[in-house]
Amino acid sequence: MKTNPKQSTLTRRAFLRGTCLATFAIPTLVPSTVFGANAPSNRITIGCIGVGRMGRGDAQDFMRFGNAQIIAVCDVDAKRMADAKQLVERRYATRAPEGSFKGCSEHGDFRDLIARPDIDAVSIVSPDHWHALHAIAAANGGKDIFVQKPMTYSIEEGRALCETVARTGRILQVGSQQRSDTKFRLACELVRNGRIGELKTVKVGFGLDPSGEEEPAMPVPKNLNYDFWLGPAPTAPYTENRVHPQRDYGRPGWLRIQDYCHGMITGWGSHHMDIAQWGMGVEHSGPIRIEAQAEFPKSGLWNVHGAFHIEYTYANGVQVICAGNDENKQGVEFIGTEGWIWVKRGSIEVNPESLLDEGTQGFKTRLYHSRNHKGNFLECIRTRQEPVAPAEIGHRSNTACVVGSLAMRLGRKLRFRKPNGHKSNMRYPN
C-alpha cells in the first residue's frame, strides 16, 4: 500500500494548530437500573482511545467502578474496536436486570470521540508517539484525561501538554500506578524522612528488549487504518511486527522501534524513575547532568536500545544509576549512609530490618495517599483536586527518561541549565 505523506501523515505541528470539527449525536442514556444508585446524571462517562493490549486492560479496570461508564471506544484497528465494544457491553449486561445492554459506540477517528459533548473523560492508551496529540486534543475538547505512561514521546510535547492542561483546567492522571502502591509510597516516605540517613545513590533496574530480524513488507490488513496509525511518524512500509499482532493481544512490535517509542527506558523506566525522583523529593525538577552508554542493534526492524548504563546527577548531589537487570536489580534501590531500601512490585526489603517495624509514626513528610490509581482519577474528576500523578510530575519523570535516551544515542555528556520557571533548556558541556 502506497502512502502520500502530504495527504495521510498528520504532523504534530499541524495537529496542534488544528481544531476538532466533527460532531456526533448524543446516544441514548442507559437506564439507571443498570448501575443501581449511580444514576446516569451522576456517572462519569468515559471514551477509550486505544483498546489494544493495555487499553483493553484499562477499560476493564474502569468498568469495575459503578460511578463511571464507558460509552465509546476508538481504535484504528476495526477488529480490536469491535472486540472492545463487545467486551464493554457484555460486562454491563451482567448488571442489567434484563441481562442485555447496548450503549457503547465505535469511532475510528479519535477527533469524533472527543467532539462528543456527552463524554466527560478519556482513557488514552495509544502508541507513545500519539499520546501528546490525543491528550492535547482531549484537554482542548474539555475532557479530563487518563493517559498511559510515558506521558509523551518528547520533552517538547510534554511541556506543551502541561501548559494545555493548566490553561484548560482539566484533570490529568498519568498511568504511573506505582504511586498508588503502598510499598512504593512507604519506601519513598522512609527515604524522605531520613530513615536511611543521608541519601547517596539510587539504583534503578528493569528488563531489556531483544533485537529482531529484518521484516519484509506485508499487505495492510483491511481492518487497520495504517496511515492513521502512523500519524505524525515517518511513512514506513507495513509489517505486522511494526504495529501489533493481528491474532491476539500480545506485546506489540512498536515498543521496540524508535520512531514510536524510546524502548524500555521510557517503558519500565518511566515507572521506576518516577519513584526514584519521588523518593528524592525532586519530582518537580530533574537531573542536572546525564551520561550514558548503550548497545544498539546494527540491523533489523527493532532498533531501540539494548544493554545500557545511565548515570544521572542531581543538584543535591545524589546519583541515580539506571541500567538493565544484568547490572541492577529490578525495581528501585535507595542507598543511604545508614541503610538501604529496595522496592519493586509486590515486595519491599530494608536494611536495617527494624525500619519496617518502626512504622511511619512521627514522619514529618507524608506523601499523597492513593489506594487505587484509577479510583483516584475518578475522585479527582469530581473534586477537581490534583491527582497523585498529575501532568507536571509525569512530565518530569518522563523527561529524565527521554534525556537518558538522548544521551545513549549521542554518546555525549548532557547538562541542564538551571530551570527558569517551568522551562528547562538542555545544552552540551563545553
C-alpha positions, 0 to 999 in steps of 0.5 A, spaced: 500 500 500 502 506 497 502 512 502 502 520 500 505 523 506 502 530 504 495 527 504 495 521 510 501 523 515 498 528 520 504 532 523 504 534 530 505 541 528 499 541 524 495 537 529 496 542 534 494 548 530 488 544 528 481 544 531 476 538 532 470 539 527 466 533 527 460 532 531 456 526 533 449 525 536 448 524 543 446 516 544 441 514 548 442 514 556 442 507 559 437 506 564 439 507 571 437 500 573 443 498 570 448 501 575 443 501 581 444 508 585 449 511 580 444 514 576 446 516 569 446 524 571 451 522 576 456 517 572 462 519 569 462 517 562 468 515 559 471 514 551 477 509 550 482 511 545 486 505 544 483 498 546 489 494 544 493 490 549 493 495 555 487 499 553 483 493 553 486 492 560 484 499 562 477 499 560 476 493 564 479 496 570 474 502 569 468 498 568 469 495 575 467 502 578 459 503 578 460 511 578 463 511 571 461 508 564 464 507 558 460 509 552 465 509 546 471 506 544 476 508 538 481 504 535 484 504 528 484 497 528 476 495 526 477 488 529 480 490 536 474 496 536 469 491 535 472 486 540 472 492 545 465 494 544 463 487 545 467 486 551 464 493 554 457 491 553 457 484 555 460 486 562 454 491 563 449 486 561 451 482 567 448 488 571 442 489 567 436 486 570 434 484 563 441 481 562 442 485 555 445 492 554 447 496 548 450 503 549 457 503 547 459 506 540 465 505 535 469 511 532 475 510 528 477 517 528 479 519 535 477 527 533 469 524 533 470 521 540 472 527 543 467 532 539 462 528 543 459 533 548 456 527 552 463 524 554 466 527 560 473 523 560 478 519 556 482 513 557 488 514 552 492 508 551 495 509 544 502 508 541 507 513 545 508 517 539 500 519 539 499 520 546 501 528 546 496 529 540 490 525 543 491 528 550 492 535 547 486 534 543 482 531 549 484 537 554 482 542 548 475 538 547 474 539 555 475 532 557 479 530 563 484 525 561 487 518 563 493 517 559 498 511 559 505 512 561 510 515 558 506 521 558 509 523 551 514 521 546 518 528 547 520 533 552 517 538 547 510 535 547 510 534 554 511 541 556 506 543 551 501 538 554 502 541 561 501 548 559 494 545 555 492 542 561 493 548 566 490 553 561 484 548 560 483 546 567 482 539 566 484 533 570 490 529 568 492 522 571 498 519 568 498 511 568 504 511 573 500 506 578 506 505 582 504 511 586 498 508 588 502 502 591 503 502 598 510 499 598 512 504 593 509 510 597 512 507 604 519 506 601 519 513 598 516 516 605 522 512 609 527 515 604 524 522 605 524 522 612 531 520 613 530 513 615 536 511 611 540 517 613 543 521 608 541 519 601 547 517 596 545 513 590 539 510 587 539 504 583 534 503 578 533 496 574 528 493 569 528 488 563 531 489 556 528 488 549 531 483 544 533 485 537 529 482 531 530 480 524 529 484 518 521 484 516 519 484 509 513 488 507 506 485 508 499 487 505 495 492 510 490 488 513 483 491 511 481 492 518 487 497 520 487 504 518 495 504 517 496 511 515 492 513 521 496 509 525 502 512 523 500 519 524 505 524 525 511 518 524 515 517 518 511 513 512 514 506 513 512 500 509 507 495 513 509 489 517 505 486 522 511 486 527 511 494 526 504 495 529 501 489 533 499 482 532 493 481 528 491 474 532 491 476 539 493 481 544 500 480 545 506 485 546 506 489 540 512 490 535 512 498 536 515 498 543 521 496 540 522 501 534 524 508 535 520 512 531 514 510 536 517 509 542 524 510 546 524 502 548 524 500 555 527 506 558 521 510 557 517 503 558 519 500 565 523 506 566 518 511 566 515 507 572 521 506 576 524 513 575 518 516 577 519 513 584 526 514 584 525 522 583 519 521 588 523 518 593 528 524 592 523 529 593 525 532 586 519 530 582 518 537 580 525 538 577 530 533 574 537 531 573 542 536 572 547 532 568 546 525 564 551 520 561 550 514 558 552 508 554 548 503 550 548 497 545 544 498 539 542 493 534 546 494 527 540 491 523 533 489 523 526 492 524 527 493 532 532 498 533 531 501 540 536 500 545 539 494 548 544 493 554 545 500 557 548 504 563 545 511 565 548 515 570 544 521 572 546 527 577 542 531 581 543 538 584 543 535 591 548 531 589 545 524 589 546 519 583 541 515 580 544 509 576 539 506 571 541 500 567 538 493 565 537 487 570 544 484 568 547 490 572 541 492 577 536 489 580 529 490 578 525 495 581 528 501 585 534 501 590 535 507 595 542 507 598 543 511 604 549 512 609 545 508 614 541 503 610 538 501 604 531 500 601 529 496 595 522 496 592 519 493 586 512 490 585 509 486 590 515 486 595 519 491 599 526 489 603 530 494 608 536 494 611 536 495 617 530 490 618 527 494 624 525 500 619 519 496 617 517 495 624 518 502 626 512 504 622 511 511 619 509 514 626 512 521 627 514 522 619 514 529 618 513 528 610 507 524 608 506 523 601 499 523 597 495 517 599 492 513 593 489 506 594 487 505 587 490 509 581 484 509 577 479 510 583 483 516 584 482 519 577 475 518 578 475 522 585 479 527 582 474 528 576 469 530 581 473 534 586 477 537 581 483 536 586 490 534 583 491 527 582 497 523 585 500 523 578 498 529 575 501 532 568 507 536 571 510 530 575 509 525 569 512 530 565 518 530 569 519 523 570 518 522 563 523 527 561 529 524 565 527 518 561 527 521 554 534 525 556 537 518 558 535 516 551 538 522 548 544 521 551 545 513 549 544 515 542 549 521 542 554 518 546 555 525 549 555 528 556 548 532 557 547 538 562 541 542 564 541 549 565 538 551 571 530 551 570 527 558 569 520 557 571 517 551 568 522 551 562 528 547 562 533 548 556 538 542 555 545 544 552 552 540 551 558 541 556 563 545 553 
